[in-house]
Amino acid sequence: MRFKASNQVPKSLNGEYQVYWNLNDELPENETLKGILGLVAIPSYRRFWYGDVFIERVGERNGSDYDEHAYHLFDNIPPEFLESQLIARILGNYWESEALESHLKEDTEFQDLDQQMARDRDLVLQRMTPTERAVIKLMPPGTVDMLALRRRDVEAIEKIEIKEDPDSPDLIQIHQFFKNGTKLEKDIQGFTSGQL
C-alpha cells in the first residue's frame, strides 16, 4: 500500500510511504499494530497484518522515485514517524474500511480466474487433433490462451478446427464450433493465423 502524507507536523513527516506486509495468516498477528490501533483481539472473520510489517519512505531524485537503473528510491523514515499518529490514522482507516478483506477477495477471484483459464486452456488442447496441436505449437505464444478466453461460455465449444486457408495456402484458419442452446451461435466465423 502506498500513501502520501502532507501538511504534517512536524514537516519532516511529509512525503510518500510504502507499506509491505505478509498475507500468510498462519503467522502471528502483528502485536505492535494491534497496540497502535487499540485492538485487543481480532475477530475470526476479519483479516489483520500478520508477521512483520515494513514501512519505507519513497525517495525522489530529479522528480522521479526511480534511479537510473529503474529501481525504486527509498529514504529513511524520520525518527518521529513512530511517535506520530500518522501510521495509526492511515492503517486505522485501512482497517475500518475492511480493505484487507477486499484485497483477499480480489486475490481469491484472480486465482479462480487463473485456474479457470488453465482448465479452459487444457480443454481447448484436449479437443484438438494431434495435427492441430502440432500446428498450434508453431503459432505465436498466447494463441491457446486466446482460444481459451473465447471459451468463456462454459462448455460451449463443441470442437475447434484448424486447417489451411483455401484462398491463401500460407495461412491457417481456426474455427470454433459451439453447442446449440448457448449464447453463441454455432459455427462462428473463425480467424486465420494472419489475424493473430
C-alpha positions in Angstrom: 0.0 0.0 0.0 1.3 3.4 -0.8 0.2 6.7 0.7 1.2 10.3 0.7 1.3 12.5 3.8 1.2 16.3 3.5 0.6 19.2 5.9 2.1 17.1 8.8 3.5 18.5 12.0 6.5 18.2 12.0 7.1 18.8 8.3 9.7 16.1 8.2 6.8 13.6 8.1 5.6 14.9 4.8 6.2 12.5 1.9 5.2 9.3 0.3 5.4 6.0 2.1 5.2 2.3 1.0 3.8 -0.3 3.4 4.6 -4.0 2.9 3.0 -6.9 4.9 2.7 -10.7 4.7 -0.6 -12.3 3.7 0.1 -15.6 5.5 -2.5 -15.8 8.3 -0.6 -18.7 9.9 1.9 -16.1 11.1 1.1 -14.4 14.4 -0.9 -11.2 14.4 1.3 -8.1 14.5 1.1 -7.1 18.2 2.6 -3.7 17.6 -0.1 -2.7 15.1 -2.8 -4.1 17.4 -1.5 -1.8 20.1 -1.2 1.2 17.8 -4.8 0.6 16.6 -6.1 0.0 20.1 -7.2 -3.5 19.3 -7.2 -6.3 21.9 -8.5 -9.2 19.8 -9.1 -9.6 16.1 -12.5 -11.2 15.3 -12.1 -14.5 13.5 -14.0 -13.2 10.4 -11.5 -10.3 9.9 -8.1 -10.2 8.3 -5.2 -8.5 10.0 -1.5 -7.8 9.5 0.5 -10.9 10.2 4.2 -11.2 11.0 6.4 -8.2 10.2 5.1 -5.0 8.6 7.6 -2.8 6.8 7.2 0.9 6.0 9.6 2.7 3.7 9.6 6.3 2.7 9.7 6.8 -1.0 12.7 8.8 -2.1 13.0 11.2 -5.0 15.7 12.3 -7.3 15.2 14.7 -10.2 11.4 14.5 -9.9 11.3 10.6 -10.0 11.1 7.9 -7.4 13.3 5.6 -9.6 17.0 5.7 -10.1 18.9 5.4 -13.3 18.6 1.5 -13.1 14.8 1.7 -12.7 15.0 0.7 -9.0 12.7 2.5 -6.5 14.4 5.0 -4.4 13.8 5.0 -0.7 14.7 7.3 2.2 15.0 6.7 5.9 11.8 7.2 7.8 12.1 10.1 10.2 12.5 9.1 13.9 9.4 11.0 14.8 7.3 8.8 12.5 6.5 6.1 15.1 5.6 8.7 17.7 3.2 10.4 15.4 -0.4 9.4 14.8 0.2 9.1 11.1 0.5 5.3 11.0 -2.5 5.0 13.3 -4.6 7.2 11.1 -3.6 5.5 7.8 -3.7 1.9 8.9 -6.7 2.6 11.1 -8.7 3.8 8.1 -7.5 0.8 6.2 -8.7 -1.5 9.0 -12.0 0.3 9.4 -12.8 0.1 5.7 -12.1 -3.6 5.7 -9.6 -3.1 2.9 -7.6 -6.2 4.0 -10.7 -8.4 3.4 -11.2 -6.7 0.0 -7.7 -7.5 -1.0 -8.2 -11.1 0.0 -11.4 -11.3 -2.0 -9.7 -9.8 -5.1 -6.8 -12.1 -4.8 -9.1 -15.1 -4.5 -11.1 -14.0 -7.5 -7.9 -13.6 -9.5 -6.7 -17.0 -8.5 -10.0 -18.5 -9.5 -9.8 -16.8 -12.9 -6.3 -18.1 -13.4 -7.4 -21.6 -12.5 -10.4 -21.4 -14.9 -8.0 -20.1 -17.6 -5.7 -23.1 -17.1 -8.7 -25.5 -17.2 -10.0 -23.8 -20.4 -6.6 -24.0 -22.0 -6.4 -27.7 -21.2 -9.8 -28.3 -22.6 -9.0 -26.5 -25.8 -5.9 -28.6 -26.3 -7.8 -31.8 -25.5 -10.3 -31.1 -28.2 -7.7 -30.7 -30.8 -6.3 -33.4 -33.0 -2.6 -34.2 -32.7 -2.0 -32.4 -36.0 -3.8 -29.3 -34.7 -1.8 -29.4 -31.5 1.4 -29.6 -33.6 0.3 -26.6 -35.7 -0.7 -24.6 -32.6 2.9 -25.0 -31.2 4.1 -23.2 -34.3 1.8 -20.2 -33.7 2.7 -17.1 -31.7 2.8 -17.5 -27.9 -0.6 -16.9 -26.4 -2.6 -18.4 -29.2 -4.0 -21.2 -27.0 -4.8 -18.6 -24.3 -6.7 -16.5 -26.8 -8.7 -19.6 -27.8 -9.3 -20.4 -24.1 -10.5 -16.8 -23.4 -13.0 -17.2 -26.3 -14.3 -20.3 -24.4 -15.8 -18.2 -21.6 -19.3 -19.6 -22.3 -19.0 -22.7 -20.1 -18.7 -25.9 -22.1 -20.0 -24.1 -25.2 -17.2 -25.2 -27.5 -18.0 -28.4 -29.3 -14.8 -28.5 -31.3 -12.0 -26.4 -32.7 -10.9 -27.0 -36.3 -7.6 -25.8 -37.7 -7.0 -26.1 -41.4 -5.2 -24.4 -44.2 -6.9 -21.3 -45.7 -8.1 -22.4 -49.2 -7.6 -18.9 -50.5 -4.1 -18.4 -49.0 -2.1 -21.6 -48.5 0.4 -19.8 -46.3 -2.3 -19.0 -43.8 -4.1 -21.3 -41.3 -7.8 -20.9 -40.4 -9.1 -21.6 -36.9 -12.8 -22.3 -36.5 -14.7 -22.8 -33.2 -17.9 -24.7 -33.3 -20.3 -24.1 -30.4 -23.0 -26.3 -28.9 -26.7 -25.4 -29.5 -28.5 -23.5 -26.8 -25.6 -21.3 -25.8 -25.3 -17.6 -26.0 -23.0 -18.0 -29.0 -24.3 -19.2 -32.4 -23.0 -22.4 -33.9 -20.1 -22.1 -36.4 -19.0 -18.6 -35.5 -16.7 -17.2 -38.2 -13.2 -18.3 -37.3 -10.0 -16.4 -37.8 -6.8 -17.1 -39.8 -3.2 -17.1 -38.5 -2.7 -13.9 -40.4 -5.1 -12.2 -38.0 -3.1 -13.2 -34.9 
